[in-house]
Amino acid sequence: MTDEGIPQRCAVCGGTLIPQLITHQVQKGEEIFVFDNVPAFVCSQCDGVWITGDVKDKIDEIVRQETEPKGPEQQHES
């Protein structure tokens, strides 16, 4: 592990993890959320993707906020 707690090697194949910005998708129910420019670590051998806990927590929070039931004052009339 590095000083920041980020592994330098892939846990699957042992390849080198390279920091990159990726497009990450999360499906919740029938909705798909697409996040661009997500900081991640990509394995140079198997292309495995590793996202830090902090980044995952932020993505989960955004998805949670977007999928919460809205009260009558927050719903848009069609």
C-alpha positions in Angstrom: 0.0 0.0 0.0 1.1 3.6 -0.6 1.2 6.2 2.2 -2.4 7.2 1.2 -3.7 3.7 1.7 -4.1 3.0 -2.0 -2.8 -0.3 -3.1 0.0 -0.3 -5.8 -0.9 -3.8 -7.0 -4.1 -5.3 -8.3 -5.7 -7.7 -5.8 -6.9 -9.9 -8.6 -3.7 -10.4 -10.8 -0.9 -8.5 -9.1 -0.6 -5.9 -12.0 0.3 -2.3 -11.5 -2.5 0.1 -10.7 -2.5 3.3 -12.7 -4.4 6.4 -11.7 -6.9 7.4 -14.4 -10.2 9.2 -14.8 -12.9 6.8 -15.9 -16.6 6.8 -16.7 -18.5 4.9 -14.0 -22.1 3.6 -14.2 -24.3 2.8 -11.3 -27.7 1.1 -11.8 -30.4 1.5 -9.1 -33.7 -0.1 -10.0 -34.4 0.8 -13.6 -32.3 4.0 -13.5 -28.7 4.2 -14.7 -26.5 7.0 -13.4 -23.4 7.8 -15.5 -20.5 9.6 -13.8 -17.7 11.0 -16.0 -14.1 11.8 -14.9 -14.2 9.6 -11.8 -10.8 9.2 -10.2 -9.9 5.5 -10.1 -7.0 3.0 -10.4 -7.0 0.7 -13.4 -4.9 -2.4 -13.5 -2.3 -2.4 -16.3 -2.7 -6.2 -16.8 -6.4 -7.2 -16.3 -8.1 -3.7 -16.7 -9.7 -4.2 -13.2 -11.0 -0.9 -11.8 -10.5 0.2 -8.2 -12.3 3.2 -6.8 -11.4 4.5 -3.3 -13.9 4.3 -0.5 -14.2 8.1 -0.4 -15.1 8.3 -4.1 -17.6 5.4 -3.8 -19.2 7.1 -0.8 -19.7 10.3 -2.8 -21.2 8.5 -5.7 -23.5 6.5 -3.4 -24.7 9.8 -1.8 -25.5 11.4 -5.2 -27.4 8.3 -6.3 -29.3 8.2 -3.0 -30.2 11.9 -3.2 -31.4 11.5 -6.8 -33.6 8.4 -6.0 -35.2 9.7 -2.8 -39.0 10.1 -3.0 -39.8 13.7 -3.6 -42.4 15.6 -1.5 -45.3 17.4 -3.3 -43.4 20.7 -3.3 -40.4 19.0 -5.1 -42.4 17.3 -7.8 -42.8 19.0 -11.2 -46.2 19.2 -12.8 -46.4 17.8 -16.3 
